[in-house]
Amino acid sequence: MSHLLAFYKYDQVTHMEKSRSNCPITYALDIFGDRWSLLIIRDLLLHGKRHYGAFLNSDERVATNILADRLVSLERRGLISKTLDPVDKRRSLYRLTPMGIDLAPVLIEIIVWSAKYDPATSVSQQFLQRAESDRESLLKEIQQIAQVVESDKQGSDFLT
């Protein structure tokens, strides 16, 4: 085993589907490495979106068939859950599971990295300053808000 591989452990018990390899990066990419899954997770975690229509209104303009497929996939893999909206039973309410919420540090790192290398990245200076100076507090706040779902109110939008 390479000395680099000694820095992580791989647990085959948690690996639910046959993967291309036992590499943890491959495992993660197989779950959310497509063009849309991390954007859905972003919308749930950082923009407070909870309904199908809200995801459709994202700036990236995902096609309806792709959105439906990704929501099913993320639910099947345990990153999100889907319930009936208690206010409007015709609509579904999506929320992150603890497994999905655990991706908050990854998203913060991606945002900081993108802001560093892409001057057109749309993120507030306040968010970036907090991510740099008080990351633990920011992360805790994001994770706590993600655990609370109110069907009649969108969550906070952290990036603006």
PyRosetta script that sets phi, psi and omega in degrees:
from pyrosetta import init, pose_from_sequence

init()
pose = pose_from_sequence("MSHLLAFYKYDQVTHMEKSRSNCPITYALDIFGDRWSLLIIRDLLLHGKRHYGAFLNSDERVATNILADRLVSLERRGLISKTLDPVDKRRSLYRLTPMGIDLAPVLIEIIVWSAKYDPATSVSQQFLQRAESDRESLLKEIQQIAQVVESDKQGSDFLT")
pose.set_psi(1, 134.7)
pose.set_omega(1, 178.1)
pose.set_phi(2, -62.2)
pose.set_psi(2, 149.5)
pose.set_omega(2, 178.2)
pose.set_phi(3, -62.5)
pose.set_psi(3, -27.4)
pose.set_omega(3, 177.5)
pose.set_phi(4, -68.8)
pose.set_psi(4, -33.8)
pose.set_omega(4, -178.6)
pose.set_phi(5, -70.8)
pose.set_psi(5, -17.0)
pose.set_omega(5, 179.7)
pose.set_phi(6, -70.6)
pose.set_psi(6, -11.9)
pose.set_omega(6, -177.6)
pose.set_phi(7, -82.1)
pose.set_psi(7, -6.8)
pose.set_omega(7, 176.1)
pose.set_phi(8, -142.1)
pose.set_psi(8, 157.0)
pose.set_omega(8, 176.0)
pose.set_phi(9, -112.3)
pose.set_psi(9, 146.6)
pose.set_omega(9, 178.1)
pose.set_phi(10, -115.2)
pose.set_psi(10, 127.9)
pose.set_omega(10, -177.3)
pose.set_phi(11, -111.6)
pose.set_psi(11, 107.5)
pose.set_omega(11, -177.9)
pose.set_phi(12, -69.1)
pose.set_psi(12, -18.3)
pose.set_omega(12, 178.7)
pose.set_phi(13, -64.1)
pose.set_psi(13, -37.2)
pose.set_omega(13, -178.8)
pose.set_phi(14, -84.9)
pose.set_psi(14, -6.1)
pose.set_omega(14, -178.7)
pose.set_phi(15, -87.3)
pose.set_psi(15, 95.8)
pose.set_omega(15, -168.9)
pose.set_phi(16, -74.7)
pose.set_psi(16, -39.0)
pose.set_omega(16, -177.5)
pose.set_phi(17, -112.6)
pose.set_psi(17, 157.2)
pose.set_omega(17, 178.8)
pose.set_phi(18, -63.3)
pose.set_psi(18, 127.2)
pose.set_omega(18, -177.9)
pose.set_phi(19, -104.5)
pose.set_psi(19, 164.5)
pose.set_omega(19, 177.2)
pose.set_phi(20, -67.6)
pose.set_psi(20, -28.0)
pose.set_omega(20, 178.2)
pose.set_phi(21, -159.3)
pose.set_psi(21, 178.9)
pose.set_omega(21, 177.9)
pose.set_phi(22, -94.2)
pose.set_psi(22, 14.5)
pose.set_omega(22, -180.0)
pose.set_phi(23, -74.7)
pose.set_psi(23, 131.8)
pose.set_omega(23, 179.9)
pose.set_phi(24, -64.8)
pose.set_psi(24, -29.1)
pose.set_omega(24, 176.7)
pose.set_phi(25, -67.4)
pose.set_psi(25, -42.7)
pose.set_omega(25, 176.9)
pose.set_phi(26, -61.3)
pose.set_psi(26, -43.6)
pose.set_omega(26, 178.4)
pose.set_phi(27, -56.3)
pose.set_psi(27, -49.2)
pose.set_omega(27, -179.3)
pose.set_phi(28, -63.7)
pose.set_psi(28, -44.9)
pose.set_omega(28, -179.2)
pose.set_phi(29, -64.4)
pose.set_psi(29, -34.2)
pose.set_omega(29, 176.9)
pose.set_phi(30, -65.0)
pose.set_psi(30, -26.3)
pose.set_omega(30, -179.2)
pose.set_phi(31, -88.8)
pose.set_psi(31, -48.6)
pose.set_omega(31, -174.0)
pose.set_phi(32, -135.1)
pose.set_psi(32, 26.5)
pose.set_omega(32, -176.9)
pose.set_phi(33, -91.7)
pose.set_psi(33, 6.4)
pose.set_omega(33, 176.2)
pose.set_phi(34, -81.4)
pose.set_psi(34, 179.7)
pose.set_omega(34, -175.6)
pose.set_phi(35, -68.2)
pose.set_psi(35, -24.7)
pose.set_omega(35, -168.0)
pose.set_phi(36, -112.8)
pose.set_psi(36, -27.2)
pose.set_omega(36, -171.4)
pose.set_phi(37, -60.4)
pose.set_psi(37, -46.2)
pose.set_omega(37, 179.2)
pose.set_phi(38, -65.9)
pose.set_psi(38, -28.4)
pose.set_omega(38, 177.2)
pose.set_phi(39, -69.7)
pose.set_psi(39, -37.0)
pose.set_omega(39, 175.7)
pose.set_phi(40, -65.8)
pose.set_psi(40, -44.3)
pose.set_omega(40, 177.8)
pose.set_phi(41, -62.3)
pose.set_psi(41, -42.5)
pose.set_omega(41, 176.0)
pose.set_phi(42, -56.9)
pose.set_psi(42, -47.4)
pose.set_omega(42, -178.1)
pose.set_phi(43, -62.2)
pose.set_psi(43, -39.1)
pose.set_omega(43, 177.2)
pose.set_phi(44, -68.9)
pose.set_psi(44, -44.6)
pose.set_omega(44, -172.4)
pose.set_phi(45, -79.6)
pose.set_psi(45, -43.2)
pose.set_omega(45, -170.8)
pose.set_phi(46, -109.2)
pose.set_psi(46, -20.2)
pose.set_omega(46, -178.9)
pose.set_phi(47, -111.9)
pose.set_psi(47, -3.3)
pose.set_omega(47, 176.2)
pose.set_phi(48, 68.3)
pose.set_psi(48, 21.6)
pose.set_omega(48, 179.0)
pose.set_phi(49, -76.7)
pose.set_psi(49, 141.7)
pose.set_omega(49, -175.8)
pose.set_phi(50, -133.3)
pose.set_psi(50, -13.0)
pose.set_omega(50, -174.5)
pose.set_phi(51, -120.9)
pose.set_psi(51, 154.5)
pose.set_omega(51, -179.3)
pose.set_phi(52, -51.8)
pose.set_psi(52, -48.1)
pose.set_omega(52, -178.8)
pose.set_phi(53, -61.4)
pose.set_psi(53, -34.5)
pose.set_omega(53, 178.9)
pose.set_phi(54, -66.8)
pose.set_psi(54, -37.8)
pose.set_omega(54, 177.1)
pose.set_phi(55, -65.6)
pose.set_psi(55, -38.8)
pose.set_omega(55, 179.2)
pose.set_phi(56, -62.8)
pose.set_psi(56, -28.8)
pose.set_omega(56, -178.2)
pose.set_phi(57, -85.2)
pose.set_psi(57, 5.2)
pose.set_omega(57, 176.8)
pose.set_phi(58, -64.9)
pose.set_psi(58, 153.2)
pose.set_omega(58, -178.0)
pose.set_phi(59, -56.6)
pose.set_psi(59, -29.2)
pose.set_omega(59, -175.1)
pose.set_phi(60, -75.4)
pose.set_psi(60, -16.2)
pose.set_omega(60, 174.7)
pose.set_phi(61, 57.4)
pose.set_psi(61, 62.7)
pose.set_omega(61, 176.7)
pose.set_phi(62, -69.3)
pose.set_psi(62, 142.3)
pose.set_omega(62, 177.2)
pose.set_phi(63, -69.9)
pose.set_psi(63, 149.1)
pose.set_omega(63, -176.0)
pose.set_phi(64, -59.8)
pose.set_psi(64, -41.0)
pose.set_omega(64, -178.9)
pose.set_phi(65, -66.9)
pose.set_psi(65, -37.0)
pose.set_omega(65, 179.5)
pose.set_phi(66, -71.2)
pose.set_psi(66, -43.0)
pose.set_omega(66, 178.1)
pose.set_phi(67, -59.3)
pose.set_psi(67, -47.4)
pose.set_omega(67, 179.6)
pose.set_phi(68, -59.1)
pose.set_psi(68, -44.0)
pose.set_omega(68, 179.8)
pose.set_phi(69, -62.7)
pose.set_psi(69, -44.7)
pose.set_omega(69, -178.0)
pose.set_phi(70, -68.2)
pose.set_psi(70, -38.1)
pose.set_omega(70, 177.1)
pose.set_phi(71, -62.5)
pose.set_psi(71, -43.1)
pose.set_omega(71, 177.3)
pose.set_phi(72, -63.2)
pose.set_psi(72, -44.7)
pose.set_omega(72, -179.5)
pose.set_phi(73, -63.0)
pose.set_psi(73, -45.4)
pose.set_omega(73, 179.7)
pose.set_phi(74, -65.7)
pose.set_psi(74, -34.7)
pose.set_omega(74, 176.5)
pose.set_phi(75, -69.6)
pose.set_psi(75, -44.3)
pose.set_omega(75, -179.6)
pose.set_phi(76, -61.3)
pose.set_psi(76, -35.3)
pose.set_omega(76, -178.3)
pose.set_phi(77, -86.8)
pose.set_psi(77, -2.9)
pose.set_omega(77, 172.3)
pose.set_phi(78, 90.1)
pose.set_psi(78, 12.2)
pose.set_omega(78, 179.9)
pose.set_phi(79, -88.0)
pose.set_psi(79, -26.7)
pose.set_omega(79, 177.9)
pose.set_phi(80, -133.5)
pose.set_psi(80, 161.5)
pose.set_omega(80, 172.7)
pose.set_phi(81, -124.3)
pose.set_psi(81, 157.3)
pose.set_omega(81, -178.5)
pose.set_phi(82, -129.6)
pose.set_psi(82, 128.0)
pose.set_omega(82, 176.6)
pose.set_phi(83, -135.0)
pose.set_psi(83, 166.9)
pose.set_omega(83, 173.8)
pose.set_phi(84, -73.4)
pose.set_psi(84, 140.0)
pose.set_omega(84, 176.5)
pose.set_phi(85, -69.7)
pose.set_psi(85, 121.5)
pose.set_omega(85, -177.9)
pose.set_phi(86, -65.5)
pose.set_psi(86, -22.4)
pose.set_omega(86, 179.4)
pose.set_phi(87, -83.6)
pose.set_psi(87, -37.4)
pose.set_omega(87, -178.8)
pose.set_phi(88, -136.2)
pose.set_psi(88, 96.5)
pose.set_omega(88, -174.1)
pose.set_phi(89, -64.0)
pose.set_psi(89, -9.7)
pose.set_omega(89, 177.0)
pose.set_phi(90, -79.7)
pose.set_psi(90, -15.0)
pose.set_omega(90, -176.5)
pose.set_phi(91, -109.7)
pose.set_psi(91, 151.4)
pose.set_omega(91, 174.4)
pose.set_phi(92, -96.7)
pose.set_psi(92, 148.8)
pose.set_omega(92, 178.9)
pose.set_phi(93, -115.2)
pose.set_psi(93, 124.6)
pose.set_omega(93, -179.6)
pose.set_phi(94, -106.0)
pose.set_psi(94, 143.8)
pose.set_omega(94, 174.5)
pose.set_phi(95, -148.1)
pose.set_psi(95, 157.1)
pose.set_omega(95, 177.0)
pose.set_phi(96, -77.4)
pose.set_psi(96, 143.2)
pose.set_omega(96, 171.6)
pose.set_phi(97, -85.5)
pose.set_psi(97, 172.1)
pose.set_omega(97, 174.5)
pose.set_phi(98, -54.4)
pose.set_psi(98, -35.6)
pose.set_omega(98, 177.4)
pose.set_phi(99, -63.0)
pose.set_psi(99, -40.4)
pose.set_omega(99, 178.0)
pose.set_phi(100, -71.2)
pose.set_psi(100, -40.3)
pose.set_omega(100, 178.8)
pose.set_phi(101, -62.9)
pose.set_psi(101, -31.0)
pose.set_omega(101, 178.6)
pose.set_phi(102, -63.7)
pose.set_psi(102, -10.8)
pose.set_omega(102, 176.7)
pose.set_phi(103, -84.0)
pose.set_psi(103, -2.6)
pose.set_omega(103, -179.5)
pose.set_phi(104, -53.5)
pose.set_psi(104, -47.5)
pose.set_omega(104, 179.7)
pose.set_phi(105, -61.3)
pose.set_psi(105, -34.3)
pose.set_omega(105, 179.1)
pose.set_phi(106, -64.7)
pose.set_psi(106, -46.0)
pose.set_omega(106, 179.6)
pose.set_phi(107, -64.2)
pose.set_psi(107, -40.7)
pose.set_omega(107, 177.8)
pose.set_phi(108, -60.5)
pose.set_psi(108, -44.6)
pose.set_omega(108, 178.9)
pose.set_phi(109, -61.6)
pose.set_psi(109, -41.5)
pose.set_omega(109, 178.7)
pose.set_phi(110, -63.7)
pose.set_psi(110, -41.7)
pose.set_omega(110, 179.4)
pose.set_phi(111, -62.9)
pose.set_psi(111, -47.3)
pose.set_omega(111, -180.0)
pose.set_phi(112, -62.7)
pose.set_psi(112, -43.7)
pose.set_omega(112, 179.3)
pose.set_phi(113, -61.9)
pose.set_psi(113, -45.6)
pose.set_omega(113, -179.2)
pose.set_phi(114, -63.3)
pose.set_psi(114, -41.5)
pose.set_omega(114, 179.3)
pose.set_phi(115, -64.2)
pose.set_psi(115, -32.7)
pose.set_omega(115, 179.7)
pose.set_phi(116, -69.4)
pose.set_psi(116, -38.5)
pose.set_omega(116, -172.3)
pose.set_phi(117, -107.3)
pose.set_psi(117, -10.0)
pose.set_omega(117, 179.3)
pose.set_phi(118, -126.8)
pose.set_psi(118, 103.4)
pose.set_omega(118, -177.9)
pose.set_phi(119, -62.9)
pose.set_psi(119, -17.1)
pose.set_omega(119, -179.8)
pose.set_phi(120, -89.4)
pose.set_psi(120, 0.6)
pose.set_omega(120, -179.9)
pose.set_phi(121, -58.2)
pose.set_psi(121, 130.7)
pose.set_omega(121, -177.2)
pose.set_phi(122, -92.0)
pose.set_psi(122, 91.6)
pose.set_omega(122, 176.6)
pose.set_phi(123, -151.2)
pose.set_psi(123, 142.6)
pose.set_omega(123, -177.0)
pose.set_phi(124, -71.9)
pose.set_psi(124, 150.7)
pose.set_omega(124, 175.9)
pose.set_phi(125, -64.3)
pose.set_psi(125, -33.4)
pose.set_omega(125, 178.8)
pose.set_phi(126, -61.2)
pose.set_psi(126, -43.8)
pose.set_omega(126, 178.4)
pose.set_phi(127, -62.3)
pose.set_psi(127, -47.0)
pose.set_omega(127, -178.9)
pose.set_phi(128, -62.2)
pose.set_psi(128, -42.0)
pose.set_omega(128, 179.0)
pose.set_phi(129, -63.3)
pose.set_psi(129, -41.4)
pose.set_omega(129, 177.5)
pose.set_phi(130, -66.1)
pose.set_psi(130, -39.8)
pose.set_omega(130, 179.0)
pose.set_phi(131, -63.0)
pose.set_psi(131, -33.2)
pose.set_omega(131, -179.9)
pose.set_phi(132, -82.5)
pose.set_psi(132, -41.0)
pose.set_omega(132, -171.4)
pose.set_phi(133, -97.6)
pose.set_psi(133, -26.3)
pose.set_omega(133, -175.0)
pose.set_phi(134, -142.8)
pose.set_psi(134, 50.9)
pose.set_omega(134, -173.7)
pose.set_phi(135, -59.2)
pose.set_psi(135, -41.5)
pose.set_omega(135, -177.9)
pose.set_phi(136, -61.4)
pose.set_psi(136, -43.7)
pose.set_omega(136, 179.1)
pose.set_phi(137, -66.3)
pose.set_psi(137, -43.1)
pose.set_omega(137, 177.7)
pose.set_phi(138, -60.4)
pose.set_psi(138, -46.9)
pose.set_omega(138, -179.5)
pose.set_phi(139, -61.7)
pose.set_psi(139, -44.6)
pose.set_omega(139, 179.4)
pose.set_phi(140, -61.5)
pose.set_psi(140, -43.0)
pose.set_omega(140, 179.4)
pose.set_phi(141, -63.2)
pose.set_psi(141, -45.2)
pose.set_omega(141, 179.1)
pose.set_phi(142, -61.2)
pose.set_psi(142, -45.4)
pose.set_omega(142, -178.6)
pose.set_phi(143, -66.0)
pose.set_psi(143, -39.0)
pose.set_omega(143, 179.0)
pose.set_phi(144, -66.4)
pose.set_psi(144, -43.2)
pose.set_omega(144, 179.7)
pose.set_phi(145, -66.3)
pose.set_psi(145, -36.1)
pose.set_omega(145, 179.8)
pose.set_phi(146, -65.5)
pose.set_psi(146, -23.9)
pose.set_omega(146, -179.8)
pose.set_phi(147, -80.3)
pose.set_psi(147, -16.0)
pose.set_omega(147, -178.5)
pose.set_phi(148, -102.3)
pose.set_psi(148, 123.8)
pose.set_omega(148, 178.9)
pose.set_phi(149, -122.8)
pose.set_psi(149, 123.7)
pose.set_omega(149, 174.3)
pose.set_phi(150, -121.3)
pose.set_psi(150, 118.1)
pose.set_omega(150, -173.3)
pose.set_phi(151, -65.9)
pose.set_psi(151, -25.4)
pose.set_omega(151, -177.2)
pose.set_phi(152, -93.8)
pose.set_psi(152, 3.2)
pose.set_omega(152, -177.8)
pose.set_phi(153, -141.4)
pose.set_psi(153, 131.5)
pose.set_omega(153, 174.7)
pose.set_phi(154, -72.4)
pose.set_psi(154, 152.9)
pose.set_omega(154, 176.5)
pose.set_phi(155, -75.4)
pose.set_psi(155, -177.2)
pose.set_omega(155, -179.9)
pose.set_phi(156, -69.1)
pose.set_psi(156, 150.7)
pose.set_omega(156, 172.5)
pose.set_phi(157, -105.1)
pose.set_psi(157, 102.3)
pose.set_omega(157, -172.6)
pose.set_phi(158, -75.1)
pose.set_psi(158, -21.8)
pose.set_omega(158, -171.4)
pose.set_phi(159, -89.0)
pose.set_psi(159, -8.9)
pose.set_omega(159, -178.9)
pose.set_phi(160, -103.4)
pose.dump_pdb("model.pdb")
